[in-house]
Amino acid sequence: MILLSTFGFGLELIIGNRTIKFLKDSARLISINPPKVSVIIAARNEEREIASALQSVLNQDYDNLEVIVVNDRSTDATRQILTQIATQHPQLKIIHLHELPSGWLGKNHALHIGSYQATGKLILFTDADVVMKPEAISKAVNYLLEHRLDHLTCLPQQSTPSLPLRVFIATFSFYFALYARPWRARRPNRWHIGIGAFQLIRNDFYRRMGGHALIAMRPDDDLKLGKLVKKNGGRQEMIWGEGVMSVAWYHSIKELVHGLMKNSFASVEYSLLLLVASTLAMAFFNLFPFVAVFITSGNTRWINLAAVILLIIVFCDNARFVGLPPWHILGYPFATLLFMYILWKAALTTILRGGIYWRDTKYSLKELRQNKV
């Protein structure tokens, strides 16, 4: 059973990843009248990365661009950094928020506010730590128009210098691929995708489907935005961002654990039953074969060894698509255990606290559960 399942999902992942295009291979948009793109960035306490990220957006070689940054109640130097950049780039629009209305997560509210200031035919939601090469938006717009998409999302390359973090990211991307099946998103079915780092969407379609108001309390807002697109009959696709955009996802294991706490329980719809099923499946299919090689014998050992070899092949193949070395497989079992720990810690902490704490704000579990998409 383990061997057959590993072969099945492994084969789909290997084939599926190869059907996903690279943004770097797309041509730049050549047009005397390119559609206006409104770039919207939500920022809260982003003093570490926002200067380089925002500068990369302002340096885009796209002729019809407006940039809107929503400063969501920052308490660090974010406001001062934005003010300084705005003096050099008068086309930059900054919105300062001082309060968070009930029924909203901070980031979702900031993006919602920014979207209503957007005048472009296309809206690009991106994060305050994503660094893009000058051709990124031009290539993305060209790809969206050429393929007649309503929504294009892009997975950026990870730029973290920490080896333990890179190992975890390689492992996380492997599980994310199995969970989301991003290559299926282009099909007219229930499968959907959304990456918060880069979401390019037609403005009229975004407003017609209800925008962020329908996912106001979703910590997994990026995936749920993608789900809204598919539920409303939209065409979407994910592409690889390696070589065109990058992000330093987290800077330490402690920061990573804290960061994933906000949306890990949401990924199983706040269901302990689904969490148990998910983590048991991870342990049975992705950890047990490594142990079974040493504790079994005869044909059973050979079957588990074959499953381990298949897992190694699939993991290494997936790692190269996210720009990470295949040898990170050496830390795969340990990263899997860490991931399971994060999932359970997030769930139990959320239940015991009656909600999640994120960036100095508590959001009740009752409200989070009510926002179903």
C-alpha positions as CSV (number, residue, x, y, z in Angstrom):
1,M,0.0,0.0,0.0
2,I,2.8,2.4,0.9
3,L,4.8,1.6,-2.2
4,L,1.8,2.0,-4.5
5,S,0.6,5.2,-2.9
6,T,4.1,6.7,-3.0
7,F,4.5,5.7,-6.7
8,G,1.1,7.2,-7.5
9,F,1.5,10.6,-5.9
10,G,5.2,10.7,-6.8
11,L,4.5,10.2,-10.5
12,E,1.8,12.8,-10.5
13,L,4.1,15.3,-8.7
14,I,7.0,14.7,-11.1
15,I,4.8,15.1,-14.2
16,G,2.7,17.9,-12.7
17,N,5.7,20.1,-11.8
18,R,6.9,19.8,-15.3
19,T,3.7,21.3,-16.7
20,I,4.1,24.4,-14.6
21,K,5.8,27.2,-16.5
22,F,8.7,29.4,-15.4
23,L,8.0,33.2,-15.3
24,K,11.6,33.8,-16.5
25,D,10.7,32.0,-19.8
26,S,7.8,34.4,-20.5
27,A,8.4,37.3,-22.8
28,R,8.0,40.9,-21.7
29,L,4.8,42.7,-22.6
30,I,5.3,44.7,-25.7
31,S,2.5,47.3,-26.1
32,I,2.2,51.0,-26.6
33,N,-0.8,50.9,-24.2
34,P,-0.2,48.3,-21.5
35,P,-3.1,47.7,-19.0
36,K,-2.6,49.7,-15.8
37,V,-1.4,47.5,-12.9
38,S,-2.2,48.5,-9.3
39,V,0.4,47.0,-7.0
40,I,-1.0,46.6,-3.4
41,I,1.3,45.9,-0.5
42,A,0.1,45.4,3.1
43,A,2.8,46.2,5.6
44,R,2.9,45.8,9.4
45,N,6.3,46.1,11.2
46,E,8.3,45.3,8.0
47,E,11.3,47.6,8.7
48,R,13.7,44.7,7.9
49,E,12.7,44.0,4.3
50,I,10.3,46.7,3.0
51,A,12.9,49.1,1.6
52,S,14.5,46.6,-0.7
53,A,11.2,45.0,-1.6
54,L,9.4,48.3,-2.4
55,Q,12.3,49.6,-4.3
56,S,12.3,46.5,-6.5
57,V,8.6,47.3,-7.3
58,L,9.3,50.9,-8.0
59,N,12.1,49.9,-10.4
60,Q,9.9,47.8,-12.6
61,D,10.3,48.3,-16.3
62,Y,6.5,48.5,-16.7
63,D,5.1,51.8,-18.0
64,N,1.7,51.8,-16.5
65,L,2.0,51.1,-12.8
66,E,0.6,52.5,-9.6
67,V,1.9,51.4,-6.2
68,I,-0.2,51.5,-3.1
69,V,1.3,50.6,0.3
70,V,-1.1,50.1,3.2
71,N,0.7,50.6,6.5
72,D,-1.3,48.5,8.9
73,R,-0.7,50.0,12.4
74,S,3.0,49.5,12.3
75,T,4.9,50.2,15.6
76,D,8.4,50.0,14.2
77,A,10.2,52.2,11.7
78,T,8.0,51.1,8.7
79,R,6.2,54.4,8.6
80,Q,9.4,56.4,8.5
81,I,10.9,54.2,5.8
82,L,7.8,54.6,3.7
83,T,7.8,58.3,4.1
84,Q,11.4,58.6,3.0
85,I,10.9,56.5,-0.1
86,A,7.8,58.5,-1.0
87,T,9.8,61.7,-1.1
88,Q,11.9,60.1,-3.9
89,H,8.9,58.5,-5.7
90,P,5.9,60.8,-5.8
91,Q,3.9,58.1,-7.7
92,L,3.9,56.0,-4.5
93,K,0.7,56.2,-2.5
94,I,0.8,55.4,1.2
95,I,-2.3,54.7,3.3
96,H,-1.8,54.7,7.1
97,L,-4.3,52.6,9.1
98,H,-4.7,53.2,12.8
99,E,-7.5,50.9,13.7
100,L,-8.7,47.4,12.8
101,P,-12.4,46.9,12.6
102,S,-14.0,43.8,14.1
103,G,-14.4,40.9,11.8
104,W,-11.2,41.4,9.9
105,L,-7.7,40.0,10.1
106,G,-5.2,42.9,9.8
107,K,-3.5,41.9,6.5
108,N,-6.8,41.1,4.8
109,H,-8.3,44.4,5.9
110,A,-5.2,46.3,4.6
111,L,-5.4,44.6,1.2
112,H,-9.2,45.3,1.1
113,I,-8.6,49.0,1.8
114,G,-5.8,49.1,-0.8
115,S,-8.0,47.4,-3.4
116,Y,-10.6,50.2,-3.3
117,Q,-7.9,52.7,-4.1
118,A,-6.8,50.7,-7.1
119,T,-7.5,52.2,-10.5
120,G,-5.8,49.6,-12.7
121,K,-7.3,47.0,-14.9
122,L,-5.1,44.5,-13.1
123,I,-4.4,44.3,-9.4
124,L,-1.2,42.7,-8.0
125,F,-1.2,41.7,-4.4
126,T,2.3,41.2,-3.1
127,D,4.1,41.0,0.2
128,A,6.4,43.6,1.8
129,D,9.4,41.2,1.6
130,V,9.2,40.1,-2.0
131,V,12.1,41.3,-4.2
132,M,11.4,41.3,-7.9
133,K,13.7,41.8,-10.9
134,P,12.7,44.8,-13.2
135,E,11.0,42.5,-15.7
136,A,8.8,40.6,-13.3
137,I,5.5,42.5,-13.7
138,S,5.9,42.9,-17.4
139,K,6.4,39.2,-17.9
140,A,3.6,38.3,-15.6
141,V,1.1,40.6,-17.3
142,N,2.1,39.2,-20.7
143,Y,1.6,35.7,-19.4
144,L,-1.8,36.5,-18.0
145,L,-3.0,38.2,-21.2
146,E,-1.5,35.6,-23.5
147,H,-3.2,32.7,-21.6
148,R,-6.4,34.6,-21.0
149,L,-6.3,34.1,-17.3
150,D,-8.3,35.9,-14.6
151,H,-5.7,35.1,-11.9
152,L,-2.0,34.4,-12.0
153,T,0.0,33.5,-9.0
154,C,3.7,32.9,-8.7
155,L,5.9,31.0,-6.2
156,P,9.1,33.0,-5.6
157,Q,12.5,31.6,-5.0
158,Q,13.5,31.3,-1.3
159,S,16.6,33.3,-0.4
160,T,17.1,32.4,3.3
161,P,20.8,31.8,4.1
162,S,20.1,29.4,7.0
163,L,20.6,25.7,6.2
164,P,18.0,24.4,8.7
165,L,15.5,26.8,7.2
166,R,16.3,25.7,3.6
167,V,15.9,22.1,4.6
168,F,12.5,22.9,6.1
169,I,11.4,24.9,3.1
170,A,12.4,22.1,0.8
171,T,10.3,19.7,2.9
172,F,7.4,22.2,3.2
173,S,7.3,22.8,-0.5
174,F,7.1,19.0,-1.0
175,Y,4.1,18.7,1.3
176,F,2.5,21.8,-0.2
177,A,2.7,20.3,-3.6
178,L,1.0,17.2,-2.4
179,Y,-1.7,19.2,-0.6
180,A,-2.4,21.8,-3.2
181,R,-1.6,20.0,-6.5
182,P,-0.9,23.5,-8.1
183,W,-0.6,22.0,-11.6
184,R,-4.3,21.1,-11.4
185,A,-5.4,24.7,-10.8
186,R,-5.5,25.5,-14.5
187,R,-8.3,22.9,-15.0
188,P,-11.9,23.9,-14.7
189,N,-12.5,21.9,-11.5
190,R,-12.4,22.4,-7.7
191,W,-8.6,22.5,-7.5
192,H,-7.3,26.0,-6.8
193,I,-4.1,27.8,-5.9
194,G,-2.9,31.1,-4.5
195,I,0.5,32.3,-3.3
196,G,0.4,35.5,-1.1
197,A,3.8,36.7,-2.4
198,F,2.4,37.3,-5.9
199,Q,-1.3,37.4,-6.9
200,L,-2.1,39.1,-10.2
201,I,-5.9,39.3,-10.8
202,R,-8.2,41.2,-13.1
203,N,-9.7,44.1,-11.2
204,D,-13.3,43.7,-12.5
205,F,-13.2,39.9,-11.8
206,Y,-11.9,40.6,-8.2
207,R,-14.7,43.0,-7.5
208,R,-17.3,40.8,-9.1
209,M,-16.4,37.8,-6.9
210,G,-16.5,39.9,-3.7
211,G,-12.8,40.5,-3.0
212,H,-11.3,40.1,0.4
213,A,-14.5,40.8,2.2
214,L,-15.4,37.1,1.7
215,I,-12.2,36.0,3.3
216,A,-11.9,38.6,5.9
217,M,-11.1,36.2,8.7
218,R,-9.0,33.6,6.8
219,P,-5.4,33.4,7.8
220,D,-4.9,31.3,4.7
221,D,-6.2,34.2,2.6
222,D,-3.9,33.5,-0.4
223,L,-5.3,30.0,-1.0
224,K,-8.8,31.1,-0.3
225,L,-8.5,34.0,-2.8
226,G,-7.6,31.4,-5.4
227,K,-10.6,29.3,-4.3
228,L,-12.9,32.2,-4.8
229,V,-11.6,32.6,-8.3
230,K,-12.4,29.0,-9.2
231,K,-15.8,29.1,-7.5
232,N,-16.7,32.1,-9.7
233,G,-15.6,30.3,-12.8
234,G,-12.3,32.1,-13.2
235,R,-9.2,30.8,-15.1
236,Q,-6.1,30.6,-13.0
237,E,-2.6,29.3,-13.0
238,M,0.5,29.1,-10.9
239,I,4.0,29.6,-12.3
240,W,7.5,29.3,-10.9
241,G,9.3,32.5,-9.9
242,E,12.9,31.2,-9.8
243,G,15.3,33.8,-11.2
244,V,12.7,36.6,-11.3
245,M,11.6,37.1,-7.7
246,S,12.7,36.0,-4.3
247,V,11.7,36.2,-0.7
248,A,13.4,35.6,2.6
249,W,10.4,33.6,4.1
250,Y,11.7,33.5,7.6
251,H,15.1,34.2,9.3
252,S,15.2,31.6,12.0
253,I,13.5,28.3,13.1
254,K,11.9,30.1,16.0
255,E,10.5,32.8,13.7
256,L,9.2,30.1,11.3
257,V,7.4,28.2,14.0
258,H,5.8,31.4,15.2
259,G,4.9,32.4,11.7
260,L,3.2,29.2,10.7
261,M,1.2,29.1,13.9
262,K,-1.4,31.6,12.5
263,N,-2.5,29.5,9.5
264,S,-1.6,25.8,10.2
265,F,-4.8,24.9,11.9
266,A,-6.8,26.8,9.2
267,S,-5.2,24.5,6.6
268,V,-7.4,21.6,8.0
269,E,-10.4,23.9,8.5
270,Y,-9.9,24.0,12.3
271,S,-10.8,20.3,12.5
272,L,-9.0,18.0,14.9
273,L,-10.3,15.0,13.0
274,L,-8.7,16.2,9.8
275,L,-5.5,17.1,11.7
276,V,-5.3,13.6,13.1
277,A,-5.8,12.1,9.7
278,S,-3.3,14.4,8.1
279,T,-0.5,13.8,10.5
280,L,-1.1,10.0,10.6
281,A,-0.8,10.0,6.9
282,M,2.4,11.9,7.0
283,A,3.8,9.5,9.6
284,F,2.7,6.4,7.8
285,F,3.6,7.3,4.2
286,N,6.6,9.6,4.7
287,L,8.3,8.6,8.0
288,F,7.5,4.9,8.6
289,P,9.3,3.6,5.5
290,F,12.6,5.1,6.7
291,V,12.2,3.3,10.1
292,A,10.8,0.1,8.5
293,V,13.9,-0.5,6.5
294,F,15.7,-1.2,9.8
295,I,13.1,-3.0,11.7
296,T,11.6,-5.4,9.0
297,S,13.1,-8.2,7.0
298,G,12.5,-10.1,3.8
299,N,10.2,-8.8,1.2
300,T,8.7,-6.2,3.6
301,R,12.1,-4.6,4.0
302,W,12.6,-4.5,0.2
303,I,9.2,-2.9,-0.3
304,N,9.9,-0.2,2.3
305,L,13.3,0.4,0.8
306,A,11.7,0.9,-2.6
307,A,9.3,3.3,-1.0
308,V,12.2,5.2,0.6
309,I,14.0,5.4,-2.8
310,L,10.9,6.7,-4.5
311,L,10.4,9.4,-1.7
312,I,14.0,10.5,-2.2
313,I,13.6,10.7,-6.0
314,V,10.3,12.7,-5.7
315,F,11.7,15.0,-3.0
316,C,14.9,15.8,-4.9
317,D,12.9,16.4,-8.1
318,N,10.6,18.8,-6.4
319,A,13.4,20.6,-4.6
320,R,15.0,21.7,-7.9
321,F,11.8,23.4,-9.0
322,V,11.8,25.7,-5.9
323,G,15.5,26.4,-6.4
324,L,16.9,24.3,-3.6
325,P,19.6,21.6,-3.7
326,P,18.4,18.0,-3.8
327,W,20.8,16.9,-1.0
328,H,18.4,18.7,1.5
329,I,16.7,15.3,1.5
330,L,19.1,14.5,4.3
331,G,17.1,16.6,6.7
332,Y,13.7,15.5,5.3
333,P,12.6,13.2,8.2
334,F,13.6,15.8,10.8
335,A,11.8,18.6,9.0
336,T,8.7,16.4,8.7
337,L,8.7,15.9,12.5
338,L,9.1,19.7,12.9
339,F,6.2,20.3,10.5
340,M,4.0,17.8,12.5
341,Y,5.0,19.5,15.7
342,I,4.0,22.9,14.3
343,L,0.6,21.6,13.1
344,W,-0.2,20.2,16.5
345,K,1.1,23.1,18.5
346,A,-0.9,25.5,16.3
347,A,-4.1,23.5,16.8
348,L,-3.8,23.0,20.5
349,T,-2.7,26.5,21.2
350,T,-5.6,27.9,19.1
351,I,-8.1,25.7,21.0
352,L,-6.7,26.5,24.4
353,R,-6.5,30.2,23.8
354,G,-9.9,30.3,22.0
355,G,-8.3,31.8,18.9
356,I,-5.0,33.0,17.4
357,Y,-2.7,35.9,18.4
358,W,-1.1,37.5,15.4
359,R,0.8,40.7,15.4
360,D,-0.6,42.0,18.7
361,T,-4.2,41.1,17.9
362,K,-6.3,38.2,19.0
363,Y,-8.8,36.7,16.6
364,S,-11.4,34.4,18.2
365,L,-11.7,30.8,17.0
366,K,-15.5,31.2,16.7
367,E,-15.1,34.0,14.2
368,L,-12.3,32.1,12.3
369,R,-14.5,29.0,12.0
370,Q,-17.5,31.0,10.8
371,N,-15.6,32.4,7.7
372,K,-16.0,29.4,5.5
373,V,-15.2,29.5,1.8
